[in-house]
Amino acid sequence: MKKLSSGKEGKKQRLDKVLSHIGIASRSEIRKQAKQGLITVNGAVVKDSSVHVDPYTDAIEVGGERVLYREYVYLMMNKPPGVLSATEDRKDRTVLDLLSTEYAQFEPFPVGRLDKDTVGLLLLTNDGKLAHELLSPRKHVPKTYEATVEGEVDSDDVAAFAAGVQLEDGYVTQPAQLNILSRERGTKVISHISLVITEGKFHQVKRMFQAVGKKVTFLKRVSMGELKLDETLPLGSYRELTAEELGLLNSSTK
């Protein structure tokens, strides 16, 4: 796996802090392992776990296995319905409840929110700077959704969305790109659309369609900036971003 650089090479930290941060063991357990001669740094046994090391350049091994250190974690999740985009909730499961201990220990958080019943692309990270850049109103990072809508979405709606629609609270949205993918005609007309927005107001997509007299019955986010959802990820599954995907995210904030 290609290591993702945090740009902090050369900064020394306590060995026990480094190893506990990436979930090798607790600090007390790491102290015991060091005393037992199970930890080496650059090939030399280190019995004092308080020694300072550079986690990016020093070769650290525990029990004969090389340790790969990273400060940040970047996860792509295909968010399932019925799960909250939050770090904790007293009643409902959150996206963090879906993570293994391996990733939960980094204390990641969702970047932006998807409604409880909305599915699709959700980024989780502990990189606060990147999250801030992606969510900043000044950056206008585009987010693309696919939706099923009750009612006939037509060219008038496309024009209204392009101009910005007024929501029920008086807010006028930024211009949005609405594309009609297909329609089904039965007892009701059902429209399938894609929508690109550059902001993230509460329930925004649903409220935009409400403003033109229509109802969203299914909503899925398929991209954020240049990052696209991996369609091979089952609902509720996640994986780390590749170095290339992280680069796409970073370029989206420029």
C-alpha positions in Angstrom: 0.0 0.0 0.0 1.3 3.4 -0.9 1.8 5.5 2.3 -0.1 8.8 2.3 2.2 11.5 3.6 0.9 14.0 6.2 3.7 16.4 5.5 5.1 16.1 9.0 8.2 14.0 8.4 11.0 14.8 10.8 8.8 15.5 13.8 9.9 13.2 16.6 7.4 11.7 19.1 7.5 9.2 22.0 7.5 5.7 20.8 4.6 4.6 23.1 2.5 7.5 21.8 3.2 6.6 18.2 2.3 2.9 18.7 -0.8 3.6 20.7 -2.0 6.1 18.2 -2.2 3.5 15.5 -3.7 0.9 17.7 -0.9 -1.5 18.3 -1.7 -1.6 22.0 -2.3 0.6 25.0 0.7 2.6 26.4 1.0 0.3 29.4 1.0 -2.8 27.1 3.6 -1.2 24.9 5.9 -0.6 27.9 5.6 -4.3 28.7 6.4 -5.3 25.2 9.4 -3.0 25.1 10.8 -4.5 28.4 10.3 -7.9 26.8 12.5 -6.9 23.9 9.7 -7.1 21.3 10.2 -3.6 19.9 13.0 -2.6 17.6 13.9 0.8 16.0 16.2 0.7 13.0 17.1 -2.8 13.9 18.0 -2.1 17.5 16.0 -3.4 20.5 14.4 -0.6 22.4 13.4 -1.4 26.0 12.4 2.2 26.9 9.1 3.0 25.3 9.5 6.7 26.1 12.3 7.1 23.6 11.6 9.6 20.8 11.4 8.4 17.2 10.5 9.8 13.8 7.5 7.6 12.9 7.9 8.4 9.2 11.6 7.7 8.7 12.6 5.2 11.5 12.0 1.5 10.9 9.9 0.4 13.8 9.0 -3.2 14.3 6.8 -4.9 17.0 7.1 -8.6 17.3 9.0 -8.7 14.1 6.4 -6.9 12.1 7.1 -3.5 10.5 4.8 -0.7 11.7 3.3 1.7 9.1 2.5 5.0 10.8 0.1 7.6 9.6 -1.5 10.5 11.4 -4.6 10.8 9.3 -7.1 8.3 7.8 -9.3 8.9 4.8 -12.3 6.6 4.3 -14.9 6.4 1.5 -18.2 4.9 2.7 -21.2 3.9 0.7 -23.6 5.1 3.4 -26.7 2.9 3.9 -30.1 4.2 4.8 -31.2 4.3 8.4 -27.8 5.4 9.7 -27.0 8.9 10.9 -24.1 11.0 9.6 -22.9 11.9 13.1 -20.2 10.9 15.5 -22.7 9.8 18.2 -26.4 9.5 18.9 -28.4 8.2 21.9 -31.0 6.4 19.8 -29.8 5.6 16.3 -26.7 4.0 14.8 -24.2 6.4 13.3 -21.7 5.9 10.5 -19.0 5.5 13.1 -20.7 2.4 14.5 -20.0 0.8 11.2 -16.3 1.2 11.5 -13.9 -1.5 12.8 -11.6 -0.7 15.8 -8.7 -0.4 13.3 -10.2 2.8 11.9 -12.4 4.0 14.8 -9.3 4.5 16.9 -8.3 7.4 14.6 -11.5 9.2 15.7 -12.7 10.1 12.2 -15.8 12.1 11.6 -18.1 12.5 8.6 -17.3 15.4 6.2 -20.7 17.0 5.8 -24.0 15.2 6.4 -26.3 12.9 4.5 -29.8 12.6 5.7 -30.7 9.4 7.6 -32.5 7.9 4.6 -29.9 9.2 2.0 -27.3 6.8 0.7 -24.0 7.0 -1.2 -20.7 8.7 -1.0 -19.6 9.8 2.5 -16.0 10.8 3.4 -14.8 10.1 6.9 -11.5 11.5 8.1 -9.7 13.0 11.1 -8.0 15.6 8.9 -9.8 18.7 10.1 -8.1 21.0 7.6 -9.2 19.1 4.6 -12.7 18.7 6.0 -12.9 22.5 6.5 -11.7 23.2 2.9 -14.2 20.8 1.4 -17.1 22.3 3.4 -16.1 25.9 3.1 -18.8 28.0 1.3 -16.0 29.9 -0.3 -14.7 26.9 -2.1 -18.0 25.9 -3.9 -17.0 22.2 -4.0 -19.6 20.5 -6.2 -21.6 17.6 -4.9 -23.5 15.4 -7.3 -26.7 13.5 -6.4 -28.9 11.1 -8.2 -32.6 11.1 -7.1 -36.0 9.6 -7.8 -38.7 12.3 -7.8 -42.5 12.1 -7.7 -43.8 14.3 -10.4 -42.6 15.3 -13.9 -39.4 17.2 -13.7 -39.2 19.4 -16.9 -37.3 22.1 -18.6 -38.9 24.8 -16.3 -37.4 23.0 -13.3 -34.0 22.9 -15.0 -34.2 26.6 -15.6 -35.4 27.3 -12.1 -32.6 25.3 -10.5 -30.0 27.0 -12.8 -31.2 30.4 -11.5 -31.5 29.4 -7.9 -34.7 28.5 -6.1 -36.2 30.1 -3.1 -36.7 27.7 -0.2 -39.6 27.8 2.3 -37.5 29.9 4.7 -36.8 32.5 2.1 -33.2 31.4 1.3 -32.3 31.4 -2.4 -30.0 28.6 -3.3 -26.9 29.0 -5.4 -27.3 28.0 -9.1 -27.5 24.2 -9.5 -27.2 21.9 -12.5 -30.3 19.7 -12.9 -30.3 16.9 -15.5 -33.3 14.7 -16.4 -32.2 11.1 -16.8 -35.5 9.4 -17.5 -39.2 9.3 -16.7 -41.7 6.6 -15.8 -45.4 7.1 -16.6 -48.0 5.2 -14.7 -50.6 6.2 -12.2 -47.9 8.7 -11.2 -45.1 10.3 -13.2 -41.7 9.4 -11.7 -38.6 11.3 -12.7 -35.0 10.1 -12.4 -32.5 13.0 -12.2 -29.0 14.0 -11.4 -28.2 17.3 -9.6 -25.0 19.2 -9.0 -25.0 21.7 -6.1 -22.2 23.7 -4.6 -23.5 24.2 -1.1 -24.9 22.0 1.7 -27.9 23.4 3.4 -30.0 21.2 5.7 -32.1 18.8 3.5 -31.2 21.0 0.6 -32.0 18.7 -2.3 -35.4 17.7 -0.9 -36.2 21.3 -0.1 -35.3 22.4 -3.6 -37.7 20.0 -5.1 -40.4 20.9 -2.6 -40.0 24.5 -3.8 -41.1 23.4 -7.3 -43.9 21.2 -6.0 -42.3 17.8 -6.2 -41.1 15.2 -3.7 -37.8 13.3 -3.5 -38.4 9.6 -2.7 -34.8 8.3 -3.1 -31.5 10.2 -2.9 -28.0 9.1 -3.4 -24.7 11.1 -3.5 -22.4 9.9 -6.2 -19.5 12.4 -6.1 -17.9 15.1 -4.0 -15.6 17.4 -5.9 -13.6 15.1 -8.2 -14.0 12.1 -5.9 -16.6 9.6 -7.2 -18.3 6.8 -5.3 -16.8 3.4 -5.8 -19.9 1.6 -7.1 -18.4 -1.8 -6.2 -18.7 -0.8 -2.5 -21.8 -2.5 -1.0 -24.1 -0.3 1.1 -22.6 0.1 4.6 -19.1 -0.8 3.4 -16.0 1.4 3.3 -12.4 1.5 2.3 -9.4 3.8 2.5 -8.9 6.3 -0.3 -6.1 5.6 -2.7 -3.3 8.2 -3.0 -4.8 9.2 -6.4 -8.3 9.7 -4.8 -6.9 11.8 -2.0 -5.2 14.0 -4.6 -8.5 14.5 -6.4 -10.1 15.7 -3.2 -7.3 18.1 -2.5 -7.5 19.5 -6.0 -11.2 20.1 -5.5 -10.4 22.7 -2.8 -7.9 24.7 -4.9 
